[in-house]
Amino acid sequence: SQQGEEDPQALSIQEGENATMNCSYKTSINNLQWYRQNSGRGLVHLILIRSNEREKHSGRLRVTLDTSKKSSSLLITASRAADTASYFCATAPISGGYNKLIFGAGTRLAVHP
Amino acid sequence: KAGVTQTPRYLIKTRGQQVTLSCSPISGHRSVSWYQQTPGQGLQFLFEYFSETQRNKGNFPGRFSGRQFSNSRSEMNVSTLELGDSALYLCASSWAGTSGGFSTDTQYFGPGTRLTVL
């Protein structure tokens, strides 16, 4: 079963708007990673945030992690049409063993010009 | 650095056949993991290899197997294919093994192999 659940399942916005995606998980983790996938292609790594971190930034991306609530959020600011993709959170559970990531179902983001 | 490469990119097989997929990790990366992605089950972990040893395994039947070579390249094999094995198979590489039994490294994914079983 999947550990992570993303919310919303789909998000449709206009270019220039901000997009926020949320992820919840069930067990204690070592880190949480966000990935982007375009049309069934490979996953592109966006950000890794460790369990002892609360916030990380990378360009237009901002990720927060609240381990007490077992949740994370990904904010994309000033969205572009090229940001249209599916976004997945993936957790590395402490009990998961070596390099096992558990993925959520993903959020489908559509950014309209 | 070149990214993770997977071959072939597309495969069509019939039920009962077997298939071998290949993955070349980023140069210097020693860990290779495999994932299956389907519309119904999403992304699921298959197994992880480090230094030619399988260190972790997901909840898949024994028809799914893999191996890693001394140059860190990895292959996965699916025997006696079933219709439900149709999926995108992704491999990921990371820099080194982990300590303490959990992942600390960023994983970099390849473009995937799209397997269709007829």
Boltz contact constraints between the chains, C-beta under 6 A:
constraints:
  - contact:
      token1: [A, 2]
      token2: [B, 42]
      max_distance: 6.0
  - contact:
      token1: [A, 30]
      token2: [B, 102]
      max_distance: 6.0
  - contact:
      token1: [A, 41]
      token2: [B, 111]
      max_distance: 6.0
  - contact:
      token1: [A, 42]
      token2: [B, 109]
      max_distance: 6.0
  - contact:
      token1: [A, 42]
      token2: [B, 110]
      max_distance: 6.0
  - contact:
      token1: [A, 42]
      token2: [B, 111]
      max_distance: 6.0
  - contact:
      token1: [A, 42]
      token2: [B, 112]
      max_distance: 6.0
  - contact:
      token1: [A, 43]
      token2: [B, 109]
      max_distance: 6.0
  - contact:
      token1: [A, 45]
      token2: [B, 106]
      max_distance: 6.0
  - contact:
      token1: [A, 45]
      token2: [B, 108]
      max_distance: 6.0
  - contact:
      token1: [A, 48]
      token2: [B, 106]
      max_distance: 6.0
  - contact:
      token1: [A, 92]
      token2: [B, 102]
      max_distance: 6.0
  - contact:
      token1: [A, 92]
      token2: [B, 103]
      max_distance: 6.0
  - contact:
      token1: [A, 94]
      token2: [B, 102]
      max_distance: 6.0
  - contact:
      token1: [A, 97]
      token2: [B, 56]
      max_distance: 6.0
  - contact:
      token1: [A, 97]
      token2: [B, 101]
      max_distance: 6.0
  - contact:
      token1: [A, 98]
      token2: [B, 48]
      max_distance: 6.0
  - contact:
      token1: [A, 98]
      token2: [B, 55]
      max_distance: 6.0
  - contact:
      token1: [A, 98]
      token2: [B, 56]
      max_distance: 6.0
  - contact:
      token1: [A, 98]
      token2: [B, 98]
      max_distance: 6.0
  - contact:
      token1: [A, 99]
      token2: [B, 31]
      max_distance: 6.0
  - contact:
      token1: [A, 99]
      token2: [B, 33]
      max_distance: 6.0
  - contact:
      token1: [A, 99]
      token2: [B, 48]
      max_distance: 6.0
  - contact:
      token1: [A, 99]
      token2: [B, 103]
      max_distance: 6.0
  - contact:
      token1: [A, 100]
      token2: [B, 45]
      max_distance: 6.0
  - contact:
      token1: [A, 100]
      token2: [B, 56]
      max_distance: 6.0
  - contact:
      token1: [A, 103]
      token2: [B, 42]
      max_distance: 6.0
  - contact:
      token1: [A, 103]
      token2: [B, 43]
      max_distance: 6.0
  - contact:
      token1: [A, 105]
      token2: [B, 42]
      max_distance: 6.0
